[in-house]
Amino acid sequence: MKKILIVEGNLKEENQSFSEAGIQTHTESLKHSLSYFTDQLNIDVVNPSSDENISENIDTLESYDGLIWGGSSLNIYNNTPEIKRQIEFMRECQKKIKKVLAICWGMQVAVTAAGGEVKKGEKGSHRGIARDIEINENGLNHPLYKNKNKKFNTPAFNFDEVVTLPENSTLLASNPINNVQGLNFKIGNCDVWGLQYHPEITYNKMINLIIFRKDRLIKRGAFKDQNHINDHIKNIEIENKKLDKLSRMRELENWLVYLNLE
């Protein structure tokens, strides 16, 4: 049985508000999706922003076969103490864990910790869905995208993007909004597979997140008004009917295969 560490990126207050609204946390969504493929995982969960005993976790990192770092509503360039703790914990993980799957916020933390850069997206945002992601030639030859359609739409929620890749990086996939949708880089003995989108989250959850965050999203200009939100949700519902579960989660499946390789 493989032992993996899941890192929760959201602050505990955000997760509490999710629970009160009846929405799964990102860690809960990830665990649920992993269970579709296997029940042979020993999973621990940490939150570097909130866990007071995080230093104790650092001492045990070498015992993990892999790491999955999930999403968050944080913006890494705000550089708050909570964000700094996550970046430092990622650096420790990159020293001691060989196989890392970094999703959305997780990819942004991994890139920053390794010397890359993340900024607010210049071409817009993804609010529940990312369209027209295209796997390039490097991606088509990478195990992350085995059996994945070359071009696809998928659940996503991000306002920021990777603008500078770390050293020893390979760009695997892009779309018109974010040049970096999929990447791979190595730092020391750590092999990082990064995704800007969310293979572990359903469109239904994305719709619930939009509804839950509607006031916040209108305030920041992501939507004009409630009618704009309603139209956007209808478009996501149409897309939801087209996407089968396994196709959405293919990257998770492929990483689990990689995890089990010696």
C-alpha positions as CSV (number, residue, x, y, z in Angstrom):
1,M,0.0,0.0,0.0
2,K,1.4,3.4,-1.0
3,K,1.5,6.2,1.4
4,I,0.7,9.7,0.2
5,L,0.4,13.1,1.7
6,I,-2.4,15.5,0.6
7,V,-1.8,19.2,1.3
8,E,-4.8,21.4,1.8
9,G,-4.2,24.8,0.4
10,N,-7.2,26.7,1.7
11,L,-7.2,28.4,5.1
12,K,-9.3,26.6,7.7
13,E,-11.8,29.5,7.8
14,E,-12.5,29.0,4.1
15,N,-13.0,25.2,4.6
16,Q,-15.3,25.9,7.4
17,S,-17.4,28.1,5.2
18,F,-17.5,25.4,2.6
19,S,-18.8,22.9,5.2
20,E,-21.4,25.3,6.4
21,A,-22.6,25.7,2.8
22,G,-22.7,22.0,2.2
23,I,-19.7,22.0,-0.3
24,Q,-16.9,19.5,-0.2
25,T,-13.5,20.9,0.7
26,H,-10.8,20.4,-2.1
27,T,-9.3,17.6,0.0
28,E,-12.6,15.9,0.3
29,S,-13.1,16.1,-3.5
30,L,-9.6,14.8,-4.1
31,K,-10.1,11.8,-1.7
32,H,-13.4,11.0,-3.4
33,S,-11.8,11.0,-6.8
34,L,-8.9,8.9,-5.8
35,S,-11.2,6.3,-4.3
36,Y,-12.7,5.8,-7.8
37,F,-9.3,4.2,-8.8
38,T,-8.1,2.5,-5.7
39,D,-8.6,1.8,-2.0
40,Q,-5.0,0.9,-1.6
41,L,-3.7,4.3,-0.4
42,N,-2.6,5.3,3.1
43,I,-3.5,9.0,3.1
44,D,-2.4,11.7,5.5
45,V,-3.6,15.4,5.2
46,V,-1.8,18.5,6.4
47,N,-2.5,22.2,6.1
48,P,0.7,24.2,6.3
49,S,-1.2,27.5,6.8
50,S,-3.2,26.3,9.8
51,D,-1.4,23.3,11.4
52,E,0.5,24.4,14.5
53,N,2.6,21.2,14.5
54,I,3.7,21.4,10.8
55,S,7.4,21.2,11.8
56,E,6.7,17.7,13.0
57,N,5.3,16.8,9.6
58,I,8.6,18.0,7.9
59,D,10.5,15.3,9.9
60,T,8.3,12.5,8.4
61,L,8.2,13.6,4.7
62,E,10.7,11.0,3.5
63,S,8.2,8.3,4.5
64,Y,5.8,9.3,1.8
65,D,5.7,7.7,-1.7
66,G,4.0,10.7,-3.2
67,L,2.4,14.1,-2.6
68,I,-0.8,15.7,-4.0
69,W,-1.2,19.5,-3.4
70,G,-4.6,20.9,-4.2
71,G,-6.4,24.1,-4.8
72,S,-7.0,27.3,-2.8
73,S,-8.6,30.7,-3.1
74,L,-5.3,32.4,-2.1
75,N,-3.2,34.6,-4.4
76,I,0.4,33.7,-4.0
77,Y,1.8,37.2,-4.8
78,N,0.0,38.5,-1.7
79,N,2.8,36.9,0.2
80,T,1.0,36.7,3.6
81,P,2.5,34.7,6.5
82,E,0.1,31.8,5.7
83,I,1.3,31.8,2.0
84,K,4.9,31.9,3.1
85,R,4.4,28.9,5.3
86,Q,3.0,27.0,2.3
87,I,5.9,27.9,0.0
88,E,8.5,26.8,2.7
89,F,6.6,23.6,3.2
90,M,6.6,22.9,-0.5
91,R,10.4,23.4,-0.6
92,E,10.8,20.8,2.1
93,C,8.5,18.5,0.2
94,Q,10.6,19.0,-3.0
95,K,13.7,17.9,-1.0
96,K,12.2,14.8,0.5
97,I,9.3,13.4,-1.7
98,K,10.1,12.1,-5.2
99,K,6.6,12.2,-6.8
100,V,4.4,15.3,-6.7
101,L,1.1,16.0,-8.4
102,A,0.4,19.8,-8.0
103,I,-3.1,20.9,-8.9
104,C,-4.1,24.6,-9.6
105,W,-2.9,26.5,-6.5
106,G,-0.6,23.5,-5.8
107,M,1.1,24.0,-9.1
108,Q,1.5,27.8,-8.4
109,V,3.1,27.0,-5.0
110,A,5.4,24.3,-6.6
111,V,6.6,26.7,-9.3
112,T,7.2,29.5,-6.8
113,A,9.1,27.3,-4.4
114,A,11.3,26.2,-7.3
115,G,12.2,29.7,-8.5
116,G,9.4,30.3,-11.1
117,E,6.9,33.1,-11.0
118,V,3.1,33.5,-10.8
119,K,1.1,36.7,-11.6
120,K,-2.5,37.7,-12.0
121,G,-3.7,36.3,-15.4
122,E,-3.4,38.9,-18.1
123,K,-5.9,37.3,-20.5
124,G,-8.7,36.6,-18.1
125,S,-9.8,33.9,-15.7
126,H,-11.4,30.5,-15.5
127,R,-14.7,30.5,-13.5
128,G,-15.7,26.8,-13.3
129,I,-14.5,25.8,-16.7
130,A,-11.4,26.0,-18.9
131,R,-11.9,25.6,-22.6
132,D,-9.7,24.5,-25.4
133,I,-6.8,23.1,-23.4
134,E,-4.4,21.6,-26.0
135,I,-1.7,19.1,-25.2
136,N,1.6,19.9,-27.1
137,E,4.0,17.3,-28.6
138,N,5.9,17.1,-25.3
139,G,2.6,16.5,-23.5
140,L,1.5,13.8,-25.9
141,N,4.7,11.9,-25.1
142,H,4.4,12.4,-21.3
143,P,2.7,9.8,-19.1
144,L,0.6,12.5,-17.5
145,Y,-1.6,12.7,-20.6
146,K,-1.7,9.0,-21.6
147,N,-5.1,8.3,-23.2
148,K,-6.2,11.9,-22.9
149,N,-7.8,13.7,-25.8
150,K,-5.4,16.2,-27.4
151,K,-7.8,19.0,-26.9
152,F,-10.4,19.2,-24.1
153,N,-12.5,21.3,-21.8
154,T,-12.4,20.7,-18.1
155,P,-13.3,22.1,-14.6
156,A,-11.1,25.0,-13.5
157,F,-11.2,28.0,-11.3
158,N,-8.3,30.4,-11.3
159,F,-7.5,34.1,-11.7
160,D,-3.7,33.7,-11.6
161,E,-1.2,32.0,-13.9
162,V,2.4,30.8,-14.1
163,V,4.4,33.3,-16.1
164,T,8.0,32.0,-15.5
165,L,8.8,28.3,-15.4
166,P,11.4,26.9,-13.0
167,E,14.6,25.5,-14.4
168,N,14.4,22.0,-16.0
169,S,10.7,22.5,-16.8
170,T,8.8,21.1,-19.8
171,L,5.5,22.8,-20.9
172,L,2.9,20.1,-21.6
173,A,-0.4,21.9,-22.3
174,S,-1.8,25.4,-22.8
175,N,-5.0,27.2,-23.7
176,P,-5.9,30.7,-24.9
177,I,-6.2,32.0,-21.3
178,N,-3.2,30.5,-19.6
179,N,0.0,29.4,-21.5
180,V,0.8,27.0,-18.7
181,Q,-2.0,24.5,-18.2
182,G,0.2,21.4,-17.7
183,L,3.9,21.1,-16.9
184,N,6.6,18.8,-15.6
185,F,9.8,19.8,-13.9
186,K,12.4,18.2,-11.8
187,I,14.2,19.7,-8.8
188,G,16.8,17.4,-7.3
189,N,15.2,14.0,-7.0
190,C,11.6,15.4,-7.0
191,D,9.5,15.0,-10.1
192,V,6.6,17.5,-10.2
193,W,3.6,17.0,-12.5
194,G,1.6,20.3,-12.5
195,L,-2.0,21.1,-13.7
196,Q,-3.6,24.5,-13.6
197,Y,-7.1,22.9,-13.9
198,H,-9.0,20.5,-11.6
199,P,-9.4,16.9,-12.8
200,E,-10.5,15.9,-9.3
201,I,-13.5,18.3,-9.2
202,T,-16.8,18.0,-10.9
203,Y,-18.6,20.6,-12.9
204,N,-21.5,20.4,-10.3
205,K,-19.1,21.4,-7.6
206,M,-17.8,24.3,-9.7
207,I,-21.3,25.5,-10.2
208,N,-21.8,25.4,-6.4
209,L,-18.6,27.3,-5.9
210,I,-19.8,30.0,-8.3
211,I,-23.1,30.3,-6.4
212,F,-21.3,30.3,-3.1
213,R,-18.9,33.0,-4.2
214,K,-21.3,35.0,-6.3
215,D,-21.0,38.3,-4.4
216,R,-17.2,38.0,-4.2
217,L,-17.0,37.2,-8.0
218,I,-19.3,40.2,-9.0
219,K,-17.3,42.5,-6.8
220,R,-14.0,41.6,-8.4
221,G,-15.5,41.9,-11.9
222,A,-15.5,38.2,-12.8
223,F,-19.3,38.6,-13.6
224,K,-21.4,41.6,-14.4
225,D,-24.5,40.6,-12.4
226,Q,-26.7,37.7,-11.5
227,N,-27.9,37.3,-15.1
228,H,-24.3,36.9,-16.3
229,I,-23.8,34.2,-13.7
230,N,-27.0,32.4,-14.6
231,D,-25.9,32.3,-18.3
232,H,-22.4,31.1,-17.4
233,I,-23.8,28.3,-15.3
234,K,-26.1,27.2,-18.1
235,N,-23.1,26.9,-20.4
236,I,-21.3,24.8,-17.8
237,E,-24.3,22.5,-17.4
238,I,-24.3,21.9,-21.2
239,E,-20.6,21.0,-21.0
240,N,-21.2,18.7,-18.0
241,K,-23.5,16.5,-20.1
242,K,-20.6,16.0,-22.6
243,L,-17.8,15.0,-20.2
244,D,-17.5,11.5,-18.8
245,K,-16.0,10.9,-15.4
246,L,-13.0,8.9,-16.5
247,S,-12.0,11.4,-19.2
248,R,-12.1,14.2,-16.6
249,M,-9.9,12.3,-14.1
250,R,-7.5,10.7,-16.6
251,E,-4.5,12.7,-15.1
252,L,-5.2,11.4,-11.6
253,E,-5.3,7.8,-13.0
254,N,-2.0,8.3,-14.8
255,W,-0.3,9.8,-11.7
256,L,-1.5,6.8,-9.6
257,V,0.1,4.5,-12.2
258,Y,3.3,6.5,-12.0
259,L,3.1,6.4,-8.2
260,N,3.1,2.6,-8.2
261,L,6.2,2.3,-10.5
262,E,9.3,1.6,-8.5
